C-alpha cells in the first residue's frame, strides 16, 4: 500500500492506494501542538495497518507555520566584511510608485547577530582577498553567548565561486557540530545578493525544527511500518528523500498546496484536459494556479507574506507558481472601521473552528454561511451543534449590525469570499496574458467544489472538474508525483557573440550535479528525465523571462528558435516584444525528474442504491430559496446527467449545481460540470 498524508491548517488528509488500485481516503483534525499525532490519527481513522505501508509520502505546513508565526530558532548570519546590512537595506521595489504604506520586512536576524568575515570575490568570482578562517572562532564564541542555534552563510558573489562559503560551513560543522549551518549556494546559484541571503537565513531559521520533526516522523514510520521508501513533498511539485529535505527544508514551504496542483496536471492527462485552472479551497486559505499544455509552472520569484503594502520575504527556491489568499471555509466575517463587512484572512482554523463545528467557535465563517444557505447539511457535521445556534451567533455578529435578512447576510458573505477568490484567479490567468475561456477549472479541497461554479461563470470557464478525491486531492497528487530537483546557475552573456561550448559545458555541469543527486536517492538512468531552461532578457532590462531549451545542445542552428520563443513569451506576459533589441542569457537551469512507478487507478464500481438522499430548501443567488434534490455522489450512475438546481453530497464536501448547469460522472468517479448546461458529452 502507498500512503500520502498532507497536514493543512485545519485538516490532516490521507489518500492510500493498494496494489489492486483501490483508493482509501481519510480526514482528521490537524493537531497544531503535535502534528505527528494528526498523522497517526488519520491513519487510524482510515483503518490502515502501518505494516501494510510500502511507500510513505508526506506534505506538511510545519515550515511555513514556523516562518509566518516567527517561531523559528535564534539564527546568526556570517557574511562578507562590509555587507552585514544587506538584509536591512533589502529592496525598495513598490507595488506602485506612490504607495506610501509600503513596508520592507523586518530582518529575521537581528543586526548584532549579523557578523562579518574578511574575504572578497569580484563580480567574476575571482578571489581578491582570501578567507580569514581564524575570525570564525570569535564569531562562533559570540553566537554561543547569544544562544544562537543555527547559522546562515552568504558571501558576496558566491553564486560564481562558493569555495569560501563551503570552507566556513565545513569548519563550523567539524569544530562546532552543535550548530546547524546553511550556506546560500547549497540552495541556489542565482545572483541577487539580498534574495540569496534571505533564502539562506530563512532555511537556517527553520532547519532545527524541520530536522527534529522529520527525524521523529521517519523514526516512527520506519519502526511501525514496512516502508523503505519515505518521501517528502517539495514546493517544486516533486518529492525528495527525508535526508535531502533535512538539508533544505525551505523547499517544503508550499509542500502541501503544490501537490494538489501537480495532481491536477496528472488528472488532466488521464481525462484529456491539458489546459487547467486549479482552484484549491481549504479551511484556511484558497490557492490557485494555471497549467498550460500539462506543464506546471515553477518560479524562483517567491515572496513569503507579500501583499500590496508589504514586500514579504524573498526566497530563491523553486516553487510552483501559485497564488494563495486567506480565504477558506474557516475564514471569519468581520467589520472594518468604516463598517464594511470583510471575509478573511483571519481564520477560525482547526481550533475552535467555525460555529458549526461545535468546538467553541463564535465568529461567523464562510462554512457557517453556506450552512445557513442550505448548501451544507448540519447532520453531515461531526457535531451536536444545532443550526439555531449558528443562526443566533449570526444575528449577534452580523445581521443585528445590518439592515438585511439572515439569508441575504449569509449570501453576502459567500459573495465577498468569491470576490476575493476571483481576484486571485485573475492574477494567474488574465493578468499573465491567458484567456480563462481556453481553460477547464479543477476544483479541489473541501471548499473548492462549493464555490467553483460561481467563479467559473465569472471567468467565462465552461467546464469544471471535481475529482473523485477532491477534498483530499493534495494527498492524491503526492501519490502521483516523482522525485524532482531543480538547479540553476547565473551566466550573464549576450546572445550576439555566444560561446556555445561554454554554454553547453555549463549545462552538462548542472545536469551531472542533478543526476548525481537522484542517483544518491536510488534512481537509475532509465528513470531520469531532464529538462533544460534559460532565463533571457532584453539588453538594458533587469528581470528575465524563462523559456524551455528543447535541444540536446545549443548551437547556431537553434539559438534563434530559443530567442523567438523568448519574444513570444515576453509579448504574452507584457503585451509587447522588442525583436530589434539585443538579448542576453541570465540564468541556465535544469529540472531533473526521477520517475517513480505510478499506482494504477482503476475504474470505479457504483454500488446499488438510490442516488437521491432527500429534498431540501437551498438558497441560490438571484433566485432565492428553492426545493432541490440532494444526491449521494457515491450512488450516482456513470454517465447519468443531473441538471441544476441540485446538491451533490459526499462525506467531506458538497457540490451545489446551479440552475442552467449540468453534471455527469465519469468512469473514474470524477464529476464533470458544464457551466450553462451545454455540451454534456464527456
C-alpha positions as CSV (number, residue, x, y, z in Angstrom):
1,X,0.0,0.0,0.0
2,X,1.1,3.5,-0.8
3,X,0.1,6.2,1.6
4,X,0.2,10.0,1.3
5,X,-0.6,12.5,4.1
6,X,-1.0,16.2,3.9
7,X,-1.1,18.5,7.0
8,X,-3.2,21.5,6.4
9,X,-4.1,24.5,8.6
10,X,-7.5,22.9,9.6
11,X,-7.4,19.2,8.5
12,X,-4.9,16.4,8.0
13,X,-5.7,14.5,4.8
14,X,-4.8,11.0,3.7
15,X,-5.1,9.1,0.5
16,X,-3.9,5.5,0.2
17,X,-3.7,3.1,-2.8
18,X,-3.4,-0.6,-2.5
19,X,-1.9,-3.0,-5.1
20,X,-5.4,-3.5,-6.7
21,X,-5.9,0.2,-7.3
22,X,-8.4,0.7,-4.6
23,X,-8.5,4.2,-3.1
24,X,-8.8,4.8,0.6
25,X,-9.3,8.3,2.0
26,X,-9.2,9.8,5.4
27,X,-9.5,13.3,7.0
28,X,-8.9,14.2,10.6
29,X,-8.4,17.4,12.5
30,X,-4.9,18.9,12.4
31,X,-3.2,18.8,15.8
32,X,-1.1,22.1,15.9
33,X,0.6,21.2,19.2
34,X,1.8,17.9,17.9
35,X,1.5,17.5,14.1
36,X,2.6,13.8,14.2
37,X,-0.4,12.9,16.3
38,X,-2.7,14.1,13.5
39,X,-0.9,11.8,11.0
40,X,-1.4,8.8,13.2
41,X,-5.0,9.8,14.0
42,X,-5.9,9.9,10.3
43,X,-4.1,6.6,9.7
44,X,-6.2,5.0,12.5
45,X,-9.4,6.6,11.2
46,X,-8.8,5.2,7.7
47,X,-8.1,1.8,9.3
48,X,-4.7,1.4,7.7
49,X,-2.3,-1.1,9.2
50,X,1.1,0.5,9.4
51,X,2.7,-2.8,8.5
52,X,1.0,-2.6,5.1
53,X,2.7,0.6,4.1
54,X,5.2,0.1,1.3
55,X,5.7,3.8,0.4
56,X,5.0,6.9,2.5
57,X,4.8,10.4,1.1
58,X,4.3,13.5,3.3
59,X,3.4,17.1,2.9
60,X,3.5,19.4,5.8
61,X,2.8,23.0,6.9
62,X,5.5,22.9,9.6
63,X,7.9,25.1,7.7
64,X,5.5,27.8,6.5
65,X,3.9,27.8,10.0
66,X,7.3,28.4,11.7
67,X,8.0,31.2,9.2
68,X,4.7,33.0,9.3
69,X,4.4,32.7,13.1
70,X,8.0,33.7,13.6
71,X,8.7,30.6,15.7
72,X,12.0,29.5,14.2
73,X,15.2,29.3,16.2
74,X,17.6,32.1,17.0
75,X,19.8,32.4,13.9
76,X,23.1,34.1,13.2
77,X,24.4,35.2,9.8
78,X,28.0,35.2,8.5
79,X,28.7,37.5,5.5
80,X,31.4,39.4,3.7
81,X,33.0,42.2,5.5
82,X,31.1,45.4,4.9
83,X,27.8,43.7,3.9
84,X,26.1,42.8,7.2
85,X,23.2,45.2,6.4
86,X,22.0,43.7,3.1
87,X,19.0,42.2,5.0
88,X,18.2,45.6,6.4
89,X,18.5,47.5,3.1
90,X,16.5,44.9,1.2
91,X,14.8,46.3,-1.9
92,X,12.8,49.5,-2.5
93,X,10.5,48.0,-5.1
94,X,7.0,49.2,-4.5
95,X,3.8,47.7,-5.9
96,X,3.0,51.1,-7.3
97,X,5.0,54.4,-7.4
98,X,3.1,56.3,-4.8
99,X,2.4,53.5,-2.3
100,X,3.3,55.3,0.9
101,X,2.1,52.4,3.1
102,X,4.7,50.1,1.6
103,X,6.8,48.3,4.2
104,X,10.0,46.3,4.0
105,X,10.2,43.2,6.1
106,X,11.8,43.2,9.5
107,X,15.0,41.0,9.2
108,X,14.8,37.6,10.8
109,X,18.4,38.1,12.1
110,X,19.0,41.0,14.4
111,X,21.9,43.3,13.5
112,X,24.2,42.2,16.3
113,X,23.8,38.6,15.1
114,X,24.9,39.5,11.6
115,X,28.7,39.1,11.7
116,X,31.3,39.8,9.1
117,X,34.3,37.8,7.9
118,X,37.3,39.0,6.0
119,X,37.2,37.7,2.4
120,X,36.3,39.1,-1.0
121,X,35.5,37.9,-4.6
122,X,35.0,40.2,-7.6
123,X,32.0,40.1,-9.9
124,X,33.7,37.3,-11.9
125,X,34.0,35.1,-8.9
126,X,37.8,35.6,-8.7
127,X,39.4,35.8,-5.3
128,X,40.5,39.3,-4.4
129,X,41.1,38.6,-0.7
130,X,41.5,35.1,0.8
131,X,39.2,33.9,3.6
132,X,40.5,34.5,7.1
133,X,39.3,31.3,8.8
134,X,40.7,32.4,12.2
135,X,37.9,35.0,12.6
136,X,35.3,32.3,12.6
137,X,36.2,31.1,16.2
138,X,35.5,34.6,17.6
139,X,32.1,34.7,15.7
140,X,31.1,31.3,17.0
141,X,32.1,32.2,20.5
142,X,29.8,35.3,20.3
143,X,26.9,33.2,18.9
144,X,27.2,30.7,21.8
145,X,27.0,33.6,24.3
146,X,23.8,34.7,22.5
147,X,22.3,31.2,22.4
148,X,22.2,31.0,18.6
149,X,21.1,27.6,17.3
150,X,21.5,27.9,13.5
151,X,23.9,29.8,11.3
152,X,23.4,31.1,7.7
153,X,26.4,31.9,5.5
154,X,26.0,34.2,2.5
155,X,29.0,35.8,0.9
156,X,29.3,38.3,-1.9
157,X,29.4,36.8,-5.5
158,X,29.5,33.3,-4.1
159,X,27.0,32.2,-6.8
160,X,30.0,32.2,-9.1
161,X,32.5,30.7,-6.7
162,X,31.3,29.1,-3.4
163,X,34.7,27.9,-2.1
164,X,34.7,30.4,0.8
165,X,31.1,29.6,1.8
166,X,31.9,25.9,1.8
167,X,35.1,26.3,3.8
168,X,33.2,28.3,6.5
169,X,30.4,25.7,6.7
170,X,32.9,22.7,6.8
171,X,34.9,24.5,9.5
172,X,31.8,25.0,11.7
173,X,30.4,21.6,11.1
174,X,33.7,19.9,12.1
175,X,34.6,22.1,15.1
176,X,31.2,23.1,16.3
177,X,28.7,20.4,15.3
178,X,26.1,21.6,17.7
179,X,25.2,24.3,15.2
180,X,23.2,23.6,12.0
181,X,24.5,25.5,9.1
182,X,23.1,26.7,5.8
183,X,25.3,28.3,3.1
184,X,23.4,30.1,0.3
185,X,24.8,28.2,-2.7
186,X,23.7,24.8,-1.4
187,X,20.2,26.2,-2.0
188,X,20.6,28.3,-5.2
189,X,23.3,29.6,-7.5
190,X,21.4,32.5,-9.0
191,X,22.6,36.1,-8.5
192,X,20.8,38.8,-6.4
193,X,22.6,39.0,-3.1
194,X,19.6,40.1,-1.0
195,X,17.3,37.3,-2.2
196,X,20.1,34.7,-1.8
197,X,20.9,35.9,1.7
198,X,17.2,36.0,2.7
199,X,16.8,32.4,1.5
200,X,19.8,31.1,3.4
201,X,18.6,32.8,6.6
202,X,15.1,31.5,6.3
203,X,16.4,28.0,5.7
204,X,18.6,28.2,8.8
205,X,15.8,29.7,10.8
206,X,13.6,26.6,10.4
207,X,16.2,23.9,9.9
208,X,16.5,22.6,13.5
209,X,12.7,22.5,13.8
210,X,12.2,20.7,10.5
211,X,15.1,18.3,11.2
212,X,13.6,17.3,14.6
213,X,10.1,16.9,13.1
214,X,11.3,14.9,10.1
215,X,13.6,12.7,12.1
216,X,10.9,11.8,14.6
217,X,8.3,11.1,11.9
218,X,10.7,9.0,9.9
219,X,11.7,7.0,13.0
220,X,8.0,6.3,13.8
221,X,7.2,5.3,10.2
222,X,10.3,3.0,9.9
223,X,9.7,1.4,13.3
224,X,6.0,0.8,12.8
225,X,5.7,0.1,9.1
226,X,7.3,-1.9,6.3
227,X,8.0,1.2,4.3
228,X,11.5,1.5,2.9
229,X,10.6,4.4,0.6
230,X,9.8,7.5,2.5
231,X,9.5,10.9,0.7
232,X,8.7,14.5,1.4
233,X,6.7,16.7,-0.9
234,X,8.6,19.8,-2.1
235,X,7.4,23.2,-3.3
236,X,8.5,22.4,-6.9
237,X,5.9,19.8,-7.4
238,X,8.2,16.8,-6.9
239,X,9.3,14.7,-3.9
240,X,12.7,14.2,-2.2
241,X,14.0,11.9,0.4
242,X,13.8,12.8,4.1
243,X,17.6,13.2,4.2
244,X,17.6,15.7,1.3
245,X,14.6,17.6,2.9
246,X,16.6,18.0,6.1
247,X,19.4,19.9,4.3
248,X,17.0,22.3,2.6
249,X,13.7,22.4,4.5
250,X,12.9,25.7,2.8
251,X,11.9,23.6,-0.2
252,X,8.9,22.4,1.8
253,X,7.5,25.9,2.2
254,X,4.5,25.1,0.0
255,X,4.7,21.3,0.0
256,X,1.0,20.7,0.6
257,X,-0.7,23.1,-1.8
258,X,1.6,22.4,-4.8
259,X,0.9,18.6,-4.7
260,X,-2.7,19.4,-5.5
261,X,-1.6,21.5,-8.5
262,X,0.6,18.6,-9.7
263,X,-2.1,16.1,-9.1
264,X,-4.5,18.2,-11.3
265,X,-1.9,18.0,-14.2
266,X,-1.8,14.2,-13.9
267,X,-5.6,14.0,-13.7
268,X,-5.8,16.3,-16.8
269,X,-3.6,13.9,-18.8
270,X,-5.8,11.0,-17.7
271,X,-9.0,12.6,-19.0
272,X,-7.6,14.6,-21.9
273,X,-7.6,18.1,-20.4
274,X,-4.2,19.8,-20.9
275,X,-5.1,23.5,-20.0
276,X,-6.3,23.8,-16.5
277,X,-7.0,26.4,-13.8
278,X,-6.7,24.8,-10.4
279,X,-8.8,26.1,-7.5
280,X,-8.0,24.7,-4.1
281,X,-10.0,25.9,-1.2
282,X,-9.3,24.5,2.2
283,X,-10.3,25.5,5.7
284,X,-7.8,28.4,6.0
285,X,-6.7,29.5,2.5
286,X,-7.6,29.4,-1.2
287,X,-4.9,28.6,-3.6
288,X,-4.9,28.8,-7.4
289,X,-2.5,28.0,-10.2
290,X,-2.5,27.7,-14.0
291,X,-1.4,24.6,-16.0
292,X,-0.7,25.1,-19.8
293,X,-0.2,22.1,-22.1
294,X,0.1,19.9,-19.0
295,X,3.1,21.9,-17.7
296,X,3.0,23.0,-14.1
297,X,4.7,26.4,-13.9
298,X,7.6,26.7,-11.4
299,X,9.2,30.0,-10.4
300,X,12.0,31.2,-8.1
301,X,10.4,34.5,-7.6
302,X,8.6,33.6,-4.4
303,X,7.9,36.0,-1.5
304,X,6.5,34.8,1.8
305,X,3.7,37.0,3.1
306,X,3.8,39.5,0.2
307,X,0.8,41.9,0.0
308,X,0.1,45.2,-1.8
309,X,1.5,47.0,1.2
310,X,4.2,44.6,2.3
311,X,7.2,43.3,0.4
312,X,7.4,40.0,2.2
313,X,10.5,37.8,2.5
314,X,12.0,36.6,-0.8
315,X,13.0,33.0,-1.4
316,X,15.2,31.9,-4.3
317,X,14.0,28.4,-4.3
318,X,11.8,26.6,-7.0
319,X,8.1,26.9,-6.1
320,X,5.1,26.0,-8.2
321,X,3.7,29.4,-9.4
322,X,0.7,29.6,-7.0
323,X,-1.4,32.5,-5.7
324,X,-2.6,32.0,-2.1
325,X,-5.1,34.2,-0.2
326,X,-6.5,34.0,3.3
327,X,-10.0,32.8,2.2
328,X,-11.2,29.4,3.1
329,X,-14.1,27.6,4.8
330,X,-12.9,28.8,8.2
331,X,-12.4,32.5,7.1
332,X,-14.1,34.8,9.6
333,X,-16.6,37.5,8.6
334,X,-15.9,40.8,10.4
335,X,-16.5,44.6,10.1
336,X,-13.7,47.1,9.4
337,X,-13.5,50.6,10.9
338,X,-15.8,52.0,8.3
339,X,-18.5,49.4,8.9
340,X,-17.9,47.4,5.8
341,X,-18.1,43.7,6.1
342,X,-15.0,41.7,5.2
343,X,-14.2,37.9,4.9
344,X,-10.7,36.7,5.9
345,X,-7.8,36.5,6.1
346,X,-8.2,35.6,9.8
347,X,-9.4,32.0,10.1
348,X,-11.1,30.0,12.8
349,X,-8.7,27.2,11.9
350,X,-9.0,23.7,13.4
351,X,-9.4,25.1,16.9
352,X,-12.0,26.4,17.6
353,X,-13.2,26.2,14.0
354,X,-16.5,27.5,12.5
355,X,-19.5,27.8,14.8
356,X,-21.0,24.7,13.1
357,X,-18.1,22.5,14.4
358,X,-19.3,22.9,18.0
359,X,-15.8,23.4,19.4
360,X,-16.3,26.8,20.9
361,X,-16.2,29.0,17.8
362,X,-18.4,32.0,18.0
363,X,-17.4,34.1,15.0
364,X,-19.3,33.5,11.7
365,X,-17.3,31.9,8.9
366,X,-17.8,31.1,5.2
367,X,-18.7,27.5,6.2
368,X,-21.4,28.8,8.6
369,X,-22.8,31.0,5.8
370,X,-23.0,28.0,3.4
371,X,-24.7,26.0,6.1
372,X,-27.4,28.8,6.6
373,X,-28.0,28.8,2.8
374,X,-28.8,25.1,2.8
375,X,-25.8,24.2,0.7
376,X,-24.4,22.2,3.7
377,X,-26.4,20.0,6.0
378,X,-25.7,20.2,9.7
379,X,-26.3,16.4,10.0
380,X,-23.2,15.8,8.0
381,X,-21.0,17.5,10.6
382,X,-19.5,15.5,13.4
383,X,-21.1,17.8,16.0
384,X,-24.0,18.2,18.4
385,X,-24.4,21.8,17.4
386,X,-27.9,22.8,16.2
387,X,-28.5,25.2,13.3
388,X,-30.4,27.5,15.6
389,X,-27.1,28.1,17.5
390,X,-25.4,29.2,14.2
391,X,-28.3,31.5,13.4
392,X,-28.1,33.0,16.9
393,X,-24.4,33.8,16.5
394,X,-25.0,35.2,13.0
395,X,-27.7,37.5,14.3
396,X,-25.5,38.8,17.1
397,X,-22.4,39.2,15.0
398,X,-23.7,40.2,11.6
399,X,-27.4,40.8,10.9
400,X,-28.0,42.9,14.0
401,X,-25.5,45.4,12.5
402,X,-27.0,45.3,9.0
403,X,-30.5,46.0,7.7
404,X,-30.8,42.7,5.9
405,X,-32.4,39.3,6.4
406,X,-30.3,36.3,7.6
407,X,-30.2,34.6,4.2
408,X,-29.1,37.8,2.5
409,X,-26.3,38.3,5.0
410,X,-25.1,34.7,4.5
411,X,-25.2,35.1,0.7
412,X,-23.3,38.4,1.0
413,X,-20.5,36.6,2.9
414,X,-20.3,34.0,0.3
415,X,-20.2,36.6,-2.5
416,X,-17.4,38.6,-0.7
417,X,-15.4,35.3,-0.3
418,X,-16.0,34.6,-4.0
419,X,-14.9,38.1,-5.0
420,X,-11.6,37.6,-3.1
421,X,-11.0,34.3,-4.8
422,X,-11.9,35.7,-8.2
423,X,-9.2,38.4,-7.9
424,X,-6.7,35.6,-7.1
425,X,-7.8,33.6,-10.1
426,X,-7.3,36.6,-12.4
427,X,-3.8,37.1,-11.1
428,X,-2.8,33.6,-12.5
429,X,-4.7,33.9,-15.7
430,X,-5.8,37.3,-17.2
431,X,-3.0,39.2,-15.6
432,X,-0.5,36.9,-17.2
433,X,-1.9,37.0,-20.7
434,X,-4.1,33.9,-20.6
435,X,-7.8,33.8,-21.6
436,X,-9.7,31.7,-19.0
437,X,-12.2,30.7,-21.6
438,X,-9.5,28.4,-23.1
439,X,-9.1,26.5,-19.8
440,X,-11.0,24.0,-17.7
441,X,-11.3,24.5,-13.9
442,X,-10.3,21.7,-11.5
443,X,-12.0,22.3,-8.1
444,X,-10.2,20.6,-5.1
445,X,-10.1,20.9,-1.3
446,X,-13.1,20.8,0.9
447,X,-14.4,24.1,-0.3
448,X,-13.3,24.2,-3.9
449,X,-16.4,22.4,-5.3
450,X,-18.6,24.6,-3.2
451,X,-17.5,27.9,-4.9
452,X,-16.1,26.7,-8.2
453,X,-19.2,27.1,-10.5
454,X,-19.8,30.7,-9.5
455,X,-16.2,31.6,-10.1
456,X,-16.0,29.7,-13.4
457,X,-19.1,31.6,-14.7
458,X,-17.5,34.9,-13.8
459,X,-14.3,34.0,-15.6
460,X,-16.1,32.5,-18.7
461,X,-14.8,29.0,-18.0
462,X,-17.3,26.4,-19.4
463,X,-16.3,23.2,-17.6
464,X,-15.5,22.4,-14.0
465,X,-14.0,19.0,-12.9
466,X,-14.4,17.8,-9.3
467,X,-12.0,14.9,-8.8
468,X,-13.2,11.7,-7.1
469,X,-10.9,12.6,-4.1
470,X,-11.4,16.3,-4.3
471,X,-11.4,17.1,-0.6
472,X,-8.1,15.2,-0.1
473,X,-6.7,15.8,-3.5
474,X,-3.3,17.2,-2.4
475,X,-2.6,13.8,-0.9
476,X,-3.7,12.1,-4.1
477,X,-1.3,14.3,-6.0
478,X,1.6,13.2,-3.8
479,X,0.9,9.6,-4.8
480,X,1.3,10.6,-8.5
481,X,4.4,12.7,-8.0
482,X,8.0,11.9,-8.9
483,X,11.4,12.7,-7.3
484,X,12.4,16.2,-8.6
485,X,15.3,18.6,-8.2
486,X,16.0,21.9,-9.8
487,X,19.3,23.6,-10.3
488,X,20.3,27.0,-11.7
489,X,23.4,28.9,-12.4
490,X,23.7,32.6,-13.3
491,X,25.7,33.0,-16.5
492,X,25.3,36.5,-17.9
493,X,26.2,36.7,-21.6
494,X,25.0,38.4,-24.8
495,X,23.5,36.0,-27.4
496,X,25.2,38.0,-30.2
497,X,28.6,36.5,-29.6
498,X,27.7,33.4,-27.8
499,X,30.4,30.9,-26.7
500,X,28.4,27.7,-27.5
501,X,31.0,25.4,-26.0
502,X,30.9,27.3,-22.7
503,X,27.1,27.3,-22.5
504,X,26.8,23.6,-23.2
505,X,29.6,22.7,-20.7
506,X,27.7,24.7,-18.0
507,X,24.5,22.8,-18.9
508,X,26.4,19.5,-18.6
509,X,27.7,20.5,-15.1
510,X,24.2,21.3,-13.9
511,X,22.8,18.1,-15.4
512,X,25.6,16.0,-13.8
513,X,25.0,17.5,-10.4
514,X,21.3,16.9,-10.6
515,X,21.6,13.4,-11.9
516,X,24.1,12.6,-9.1
517,X,21.6,13.8,-6.5
518,X,18.9,11.4,-8.0
519,X,21.4,8.5,-8.1
520,X,22.1,9.1,-4.4
521,X,18.3,8.6,-4.0
522,X,18.5,5.2,-5.7
523,X,17.1,6.4,-9.1
524,X,18.6,4.7,-12.2
525,X,19.4,6.3,-15.6
526,X,16.3,4.9,-17.2
527,X,14.0,6.7,-14.7
528,X,15.6,10.1,-15.2
529,X,14.1,12.9,-17.3
530,X,16.0,16.1,-17.8
531,X,14.5,19.5,-18.9
532,X,16.8,22.4,-19.8
533,X,15.7,26.1,-19.5
534,X,17.1,29.6,-19.9
535,X,16.3,32.9,-18.4
536,X,16.6,35.6,-21.1
537,X,16.1,39.3,-21.1
538,X,16.4,42.3,-23.5
539,X,19.6,44.4,-23.2
540,X,19.0,47.1,-20.6
541,X,16.3,45.2,-18.8
542,X,16.6,43.9,-15.2
543,X,14.3,40.9,-14.9
544,X,14.3,37.9,-17.3
545,X,11.7,35.6,-18.8
546,X,12.1,31.8,-18.6
547,X,11.9,29.7,-21.8
548,X,12.5,26.0,-22.4
549,X,15.5,24.7,-24.3
550,X,14.3,21.6,-26.2
551,X,17.7,20.8,-27.7
552,X,20.5,18.4,-26.7
553,X,23.0,21.2,-27.4
554,X,22.6,24.9,-28.0
555,X,24.2,25.9,-31.4
556,X,24.0,28.4,-34.2
557,X,21.2,26.4,-35.8
558,X,18.8,26.5,-32.9
559,X,19.7,29.6,-31.0
560,X,17.2,31.7,-33.0
561,X,14.4,29.3,-32.1
562,X,15.1,29.9,-28.4
563,X,15.2,33.7,-28.9
564,X,11.9,33.6,-30.9
565,X,10.3,31.6,-28.0
566,X,11.5,34.4,-25.7
567,X,10.0,37.1,-27.8
568,X,6.7,35.3,-27.9
569,X,6.6,34.7,-24.1
570,X,7.6,38.3,-23.4
571,X,4.8,39.6,-25.6
572,X,2.3,37.3,-23.9
573,X,3.4,38.5,-20.4
574,X,3.9,42.2,-21.1
575,X,1.9,42.8,-24.4
576,X,5.0,43.7,-26.4
577,X,8.2,42.3,-27.9
578,X,11.4,44.2,-28.9
579,X,12.7,41.9,-31.6
580,X,15.1,44.6,-32.9
581,X,16.8,44.7,-29.4
582,X,19.7,42.5,-28.4
583,X,19.1,39.7,-26.0
584,X,21.0,38.3,-23.0
585,X,21.1,35.0,-21.3
586,X,20.9,35.5,-17.5
587,X,20.5,32.0,-15.9
588,X,20.9,28.4,-17.1
589,X,18.5,26.0,-15.4
590,X,17.8,22.3,-15.4
591,X,15.0,20.3,-13.9
592,X,15.5,16.6,-13.4
593,X,12.7,14.2,-12.6
594,X,13.3,10.7,-11.2
595,X,10.3,8.7,-12.4
596,X,8.6,6.6,-9.7
597,X,6.3,3.8,-10.8
598,X,2.8,5.1,-10.6
599,X,0.0,3.2,-9.0
600,X,-2.8,2.0,-11.3
601,X,-6.1,3.9,-10.9
602,X,-8.9,1.5,-11.7
603,X,-12.4,2.5,-12.9
604,X,-15.0,2.7,-10.2
605,X,-17.9,0.3,-9.5
606,X,-21.0,2.1,-8.5
607,X,-22.8,0.4,-5.5
608,X,-26.5,-0.3,-5.9
609,X,-28.9,2.1,-4.2
610,X,-30.9,5.2,-4.7
611,X,-28.8,8.2,-5.5
612,X,-31.4,10.7,-4.2
613,X,-30.9,11.2,-0.4
614,X,-33.6,13.8,0.2
615,X,-35.0,17.0,-0.9
616,X,-34.3,20.3,0.9
617,X,-34.5,24.1,0.6
618,X,-31.4,25.7,-0.8
619,X,-30.8,29.4,-1.3
620,X,-29.4,30.5,-4.8
621,X,-28.3,34.0,-5.7
622,X,-30.9,35.9,-7.7
623,X,-33.4,33.0,-7.3
624,X,-33.9,32.8,-3.6
625,X,-35.0,29.6,-1.8
626,X,-35.7,26.5,-4.0
627,X,-36.6,23.0,-3.1
628,X,-34.0,20.7,-4.7
629,X,-32.9,17.1,-4.8
630,X,-29.9,16.1,-2.8
631,X,-27.8,13.3,-4.4
632,X,-25.3,11.0,-2.8
633,X,-22.2,11.2,-5.0
634,X,-21.2,7.5,-4.4
635,X,-24.5,6.3,-5.9
636,X,-24.6,8.4,-9.0
637,X,-24.5,6.2,-12.1
638,X,-21.7,6.7,-14.5
639,X,-22.8,9.0,-17.4
640,X,-26.0,10.0,-15.6
641,X,-26.8,13.6,-16.2
642,X,-28.1,15.7,-13.3
643,X,-29.4,19.2,-14.2
644,X,-29.4,22.0,-11.8
645,X,-30.5,23.3,-9.4
646,X,-29.4,20.4,-7.3
647,X,-27.0,19.4,-4.5
648,X,-24.5,16.5,-4.6
649,X,-23.0,15.4,-1.3
650,X,-20.1,13.2,-0.2
651,X,-18.6,12.7,3.1
652,X,-16.2,15.7,3.2
653,X,-17.5,18.1,0.6
654,X,-20.7,19.3,-1.1
655,X,-21.2,20.4,-4.7
656,X,-24.1,22.7,-5.5
657,X,-25.3,22.6,-9.1
658,X,-26.7,25.9,-10.2
659,X,-29.6,26.4,-12.5
660,X,-28.7,26.0,-16.2
661,X,-25.7,23.9,-15.2
662,X,-25.4,20.2,-15.5
663,X,-23.2,17.4,-14.2
664,X,-22.1,13.9,-15.2
665,X,-19.9,11.3,-13.6
666,X,-17.1,9.7,-15.5
667,X,-15.8,6.1,-15.1
668,X,-13.1,7.2,-12.6
669,X,-15.7,8.9,-10.3
670,X,-14.9,12.5,-11.3
671,X,-17.7,14.9,-11.7
672,X,-17.8,17.0,-14.9
673,X,-19.9,20.1,-14.5
674,X,-20.9,22.0,-17.6
675,X,-21.5,25.7,-17.0
676,X,-24.5,26.9,-18.9
677,X,-25.8,23.3,-19.4
678,X,-24.5,22.9,-23.0
679,X,-22.5,20.0,-24.3
680,X,-22.9,17.2,-21.9
681,X,-20.7,14.8,-23.8
682,X,-17.7,13.5,-21.7
